[in-house]
Amino acid sequence: MSSVLEIKDLHVSVETDQGTKQILRGVDLTINQGETHAVMGPNGSGKSTLAYTIAGHPRYIVDSGSILLDGEEVLEMGVDERAQAGLFLAMQYPVEIPGVTNTNFLRTAKTAIDGEAPKIRTWIKDVKEAMENLRMDPSFSERNVNEGFSGGEKKRNEILQMELLKPKFAVLDETDSGLDVDALKIVSEGVNRAKNDNGLGLLLITHYTRILRYIKPDFVHVFVNGKIAEQGGPELADRLEDEGYDRFLVGA
């Protein structure tokens, strides 16, 4: 049975030096497993806030609304419980974890999510194959997580995690930022593999249409002023490329 992620009338605020600021103002979005939804919009429109709220970042305060995964309230889950339930966030700026090797991190995460450790021989084969597909040097397996990695290497490492952990839904927060053309193609191929092999549902947050040449969206949502201003099919992304966001910002 296919899983579904439902966001219903979501309102979210954040504390700033100037006081409480409302960022999301009633977001409604339904993603079925196997679908790709692109969320596009200008800077400051709330796209990343949506991503971090789904993942459970403590900075963001949910004022009202709900996020349901197969009918279960995600907002009542801890961050680790969300991961175990099948949610994954690829961050815009992946963090470094000194003292923890990629190998240990990946196997520990896989064990926590599955409830049992993967069989060593199969796991080593899977990791090696995934790294080869992402054009990652084998030495990266013994390096500390993201420590000393370039921007493109960090993004490939995020996709490596996603491919091996096999979530139901992944939120990719501007995964294309800072990638050259070759890295963008490799990362996109990894995302497409995960979707084709595991039925992954995708929420793809981006400013630009270039990644959508490689990861084809089923639906495109325009995010302005903390809510969805318009939605449609892939043709909407092409229109945004030609026209920009000006028509949405008038009076916003």
C-alpha positions as a Python dict, from the first residue, in 0.01 Angstrom:
ca = {
    (1, 'M'): (0, 0, 0),
    (2, 'S'): (137, 339, -103),
    (3, 'S'): (223, 588, 172),
    (4, 'V'): (103, 948, 180),
    (5, 'L'): (238, 1263, 343),
    (6, 'E'): (-28, 1526, 412),
    (7, 'I'): (36, 1885, 523),
    (8, 'K'): (-284, 2053, 639),
    (9, 'D'): (-332, 2426, 704),
    (10, 'L'): (17, 2456, 853),
    (11, 'H'): (105, 2780, 1032),
    (12, 'V'): (460, 2818, 1165),
    (13, 'S'): (644, 3097, 1349),
    (14, 'V'): (1001, 3160, 1457),
    (15, 'E'): (1150, 3369, 1737),
    (16, 'T'): (1373, 3654, 1617),
    (17, 'D'): (1549, 3945, 1787),
    (18, 'Q'): (1250, 4155, 1688),
    (19, 'G'): (1001, 3912, 1839),
    (20, 'T'): (786, 3632, 1701),
    (21, 'K'): (762, 3624, 1322),
    (22, 'Q'): (505, 3418, 1137),
    (23, 'I'): (656, 3246, 833),
    (24, 'L'): (411, 2979, 713),
    (25, 'R'): (56, 3102, 672),
    (26, 'G'): (-163, 2803, 596),
    (27, 'V'): (19, 2546, 380),
    (28, 'D'): (-179, 2258, 229),
    (29, 'L'): (11, 1992, 36),
    (30, 'T'): (-34, 1619, -24),
    (31, 'I'): (247, 1399, -155),
    (32, 'N'): (193, 1037, -249),
    (33, 'Q'): (481, 791, -246),
    (34, 'G'): (642, 786, -589),
    (35, 'E'): (549, 1146, -672),
    (36, 'T'): (788, 1437, -719),
    (37, 'H'): (669, 1779, -602),
    (38, 'A'): (883, 2084, -678),
    (39, 'V'): (842, 2385, -448),
    (40, 'M'): (973, 2705, -603),
    (41, 'G'): (968, 3063, -485),
    (42, 'P'): (1173, 3374, -408),
    (43, 'N'): (1409, 3408, -113),
    (44, 'G'): (1234, 3442, 222),
    (45, 'S'): (909, 3285, 106),
    (46, 'G'): (920, 3005, 365),
    (47, 'K'): (1042, 2708, 160),
    (48, 'S'): (1320, 2606, 396),
    (49, 'T'): (1094, 2667, 697),
    (50, 'L'): (857, 2406, 553),
    (51, 'A'): (1146, 2161, 514),
    (52, 'Y'): (1278, 2205, 868),
    (53, 'T'): (931, 2191, 1020),
    (54, 'I'): (869, 1855, 854),
    (55, 'A'): (1202, 1731, 989),
    (56, 'G'): (1133, 1861, 1342),
    (57, 'H'): (1382, 2146, 1385),
    (58, 'P'): (1320, 2287, 1736),
    (59, 'R'): (1359, 2649, 1626),
    (60, 'Y'): (1029, 2645, 1437),
    (61, 'I'): (706, 2681, 1633),
    (62, 'V'): (395, 2517, 1488),
    (63, 'D'): (105, 2749, 1569),
    (64, 'S'): (-162, 2533, 1409),
    (65, 'G'): (-219, 2270, 1145),
    (66, 'S'): (-88, 1917, 1107),
    (67, 'I'): (154, 1696, 917),
    (68, 'L'): (31, 1341, 872),
    (69, 'L'): (229, 1039, 751),
    (70, 'D'): (-10, 756, 669),
    (71, 'G'): (-258, 916, 910),
    (72, 'E'): (-10, 945, 1199),
    (73, 'E'): (63, 1292, 1338),
    (74, 'V'): (425, 1372, 1258),
    (75, 'L'): (426, 1678, 1484),
    (76, 'E'): (393, 1450, 1787),
    (77, 'M'): (708, 1257, 1689),
    (78, 'G'): (1066, 1332, 1788),
    (79, 'V'): (1326, 1387, 1518),
    (80, 'D'): (1449, 1027, 1543),
    (81, 'E'): (1093, 894, 1531),
    (82, 'R'): (1031, 1089, 1210),
    (83, 'A'): (1336, 928, 1053),
    (84, 'Q'): (1223, 583, 1166),
    (85, 'A'): (877, 652, 1021),
    (86, 'G'): (1034, 715, 680),
    (87, 'L'): (1114, 1087, 652),
    (88, 'F'): (1449, 1220, 529),
    (89, 'L'): (1586, 1573, 498),
    (90, 'A'): (1876, 1662, 269),
    (91, 'M'): (1990, 1995, 407),
    (92, 'Q'): (2089, 2303, 211),
    (93, 'Y'): (2402, 2328, 426),
    (94, 'P'): (2496, 1976, 547),
    (95, 'V'): (2670, 1982, 885),
    (96, 'E'): (3009, 1836, 968),
    (97, 'I'): (3033, 1568, 1239),
    (98, 'P'): (3394, 1551, 1363),
    (99, 'G'): (3505, 1218, 1508),
    (100, 'V'): (3236, 1012, 1336),
    (101, 'T'): (3330, 830, 1017),
    (102, 'N'): (3089, 794, 729),
    (103, 'T'): (3098, 415, 770),
    (104, 'N'): (3000, 425, 1138),
    (105, 'F'): (2740, 695, 1083),
    (106, 'L'): (2566, 513, 799),
    (107, 'R'): (2557, 173, 971),
    (108, 'T'): (2438, 325, 1301),
    (109, 'A'): (2163, 517, 1122),
    (110, 'K'): (2056, 211, 922),
    (111, 'T'): (2041, 2, 1240),
    (112, 'A'): (1835, 265, 1422),
    (113, 'I'): (1586, 296, 1136),
    (114, 'D'): (1546, -77, 1063),
    (115, 'G'): (1563, -191, 1425),
    (116, 'E'): (1843, -435, 1346),
    (117, 'A'): (2196, -413, 1213),
    (118, 'P'): (2238, -484, 840),
    (119, 'K'): (2428, -798, 745),
    (120, 'I'): (2793, -696, 707),
    (121, 'R'): (2865, -856, 369),
    (122, 'T'): (2549, -723, 205),
    (123, 'W'): (2592, -382, 366),
    (124, 'I'): (2951, -338, 249),
    (125, 'K'): (2844, -431, -104),
    (126, 'D'): (2551, -184, -96),
    (127, 'V'): (2768, 101, 35),
    (128, 'K'): (3041, 36, -222),
    (129, 'E'): (2792, 23, -508),
    (130, 'A'): (2614, 341, -398),
    (131, 'M'): (2944, 529, -365),
    (132, 'E'): (3055, 413, -710),
    (133, 'N'): (2727, 532, -861),
    (134, 'L'): (2778, 873, -700),
    (135, 'R'): (3144, 889, -821),
    (136, 'M'): (3266, 904, -460),
    (137, 'D'): (3622, 797, -383),
    (138, 'P'): (3630, 488, -156),
    (139, 'S'): (3839, 684, 97),
    (140, 'F'): (3530, 891, 183),
    (141, 'S'): (3388, 595, 375),
    (142, 'E'): (3657, 633, 641),
    (143, 'R'): (3652, 1013, 654),
    (144, 'N'): (3453, 1198, 918),
    (145, 'V'): (3103, 1294, 808),
    (146, 'N'): (3129, 1598, 579),
    (147, 'E'): (3449, 1715, 749),
    (148, 'G'): (3668, 1887, 491),
    (149, 'F'): (3425, 1797, 213),
    (150, 'S'): (3358, 2044, -67),
    (151, 'G'): (3001, 2165, -119),
    (152, 'G'): (2945, 1915, -398),
    (153, 'E'): (3093, 1630, -194),
    (154, 'K'): (2860, 1711, 95),
    (155, 'K'): (2560, 1700, -137),
    (156, 'R'): (2667, 1365, -280),
    (157, 'N'): (2708, 1236, 76),
    (158, 'E'): (2349, 1341, 154),
    (159, 'I'): (2222, 1146, -146),
    (160, 'L'): (2438, 848, -42),
    (161, 'Q'): (2260, 851, 294),
    (162, 'M'): (1920, 875, 124),
    (163, 'E'): (1990, 585, -111),
    (164, 'L'): (2109, 357, 170),
    (165, 'L'): (1849, 450, 435),
    (166, 'K'): (1559, 410, 189),
    (167, 'P'): (1305, 657, 334),
    (168, 'K'): (945, 680, 216),
    (169, 'F'): (969, 1055, 164),
    (170, 'A'): (1266, 1287, 116),
    (171, 'V'): (1272, 1664, 143),
    (172, 'L'): (1558, 1806, -63),
    (173, 'D'): (1627, 2163, 47),
    (174, 'E'): (1806, 2336, -241),
    (175, 'T'): (2023, 2033, -306),
    (176, 'D'): (2123, 2194, -636),
    (177, 'S'): (2283, 2502, -475),
    (178, 'G'): (2658, 2522, -525),
    (179, 'L'): (2675, 2228, -767),
    (180, 'D'): (2851, 2246, -1102),
    (181, 'V'): (2690, 2080, -1403),
    (182, 'D'): (2865, 1744, -1359),
    (183, 'A'): (2786, 1721, -986),
    (184, 'L'): (2425, 1823, -1052),
    (185, 'K'): (2384, 1537, -1300),
    (186, 'I'): (2539, 1282, -1061),
    (187, 'V'): (2326, 1396, -766),
    (188, 'S'): (2012, 1397, -981),
    (189, 'E'): (2086, 1045, -1103),
    (190, 'G'): (2108, 933, -740),
    (191, 'V'): (1773, 1092, -659),
    (192, 'N'): (1612, 930, -962),
    (193, 'R'): (1758, 590, -866),
    (194, 'A'): (1610, 618, -517),
    (195, 'K'): (1273, 709, -662),
    (196, 'N'): (1274, 428, -917),
    (197, 'D'): (1412, 160, -684),
    (198, 'N'): (1227, 245, -362),
    (199, 'G'): (916, 437, -470),
    (200, 'L'): (1050, 747, -295),
    (201, 'G'): (819, 1048, -262),
    (202, 'L'): (1004, 1377, -318),
    (203, 'L'): (954, 1732, -200),
    (204, 'L'): (1214, 1919, -402),
    (205, 'I'): (1280, 2277, -292),
    (206, 'T'): (1463, 2494, -544),
    (207, 'H'): (1496, 2845, -685),
    (208, 'Y'): (1585, 2738, -1034),
    (209, 'T'): (1460, 2506, -1306),
    (210, 'R'): (1800, 2358, -1392),
    (211, 'I'): (1765, 2062, -1154),
    (212, 'L'): (1417, 1998, -1297),
    (213, 'R'): (1580, 1912, -1628),
    (214, 'Y'): (1718, 1602, -1458),
    (215, 'I'): (1455, 1533, -1189),
    (216, 'K'): (1120, 1565, -1361),
    (217, 'P'): (846, 1696, -1130),
    (218, 'D'): (490, 1568, -1137),
    (219, 'F'): (368, 1885, -968),
    (220, 'V'): (508, 2236, -923),
    (221, 'H'): (403, 2463, -635),
    (222, 'V'): (485, 2835, -621),
    (223, 'F'): (560, 2946, -267),
    (224, 'V'): (510, 3316, -186),
    (225, 'N'): (473, 3486, 152),
    (226, 'G'): (446, 3160, 346),
    (227, 'K'): (184, 2983, 140),
    (228, 'I'): (122, 2823, -198),
    (229, 'A'): (23, 3093, -447),
    (230, 'E'): (-18, 2868, -749),
    (231, 'Q'): (30, 2506, -848),
    (232, 'G'): (36, 2307, -1166),
    (233, 'G'): (237, 2064, -1372),
    (234, 'P'): (594, 2082, -1508),
    (235, 'E'): (492, 2358, -1749),
    (236, 'L'): (455, 2595, -1453),
    (237, 'A'): (830, 2570, -1387),
    (238, 'D'): (899, 2670, -1748),
    (239, 'R'): (672, 2972, -1708),
    (240, 'L'): (857, 3074, -1391),
    (241, 'E'): (1186, 3047, -1578),
    (242, 'D'): (1054, 3291, -1840),
    (243, 'E'): (857, 3531, -1620),
    (244, 'G'): (1007, 3512, -1270),
    (245, 'Y'): (800, 3573, -957),
    (246, 'D'): (701, 3936, -1007),
    (247, 'R'): (336, 3863, -1078),
    (248, 'F'): (306, 3681, -744),
    (249, 'L'): (482, 3951, -544),
    (250, 'V'): (252, 4239, -638),
    (251, 'G'): (49, 4309, -325),
    (252, 'A'): (200, 4010, -141),
}
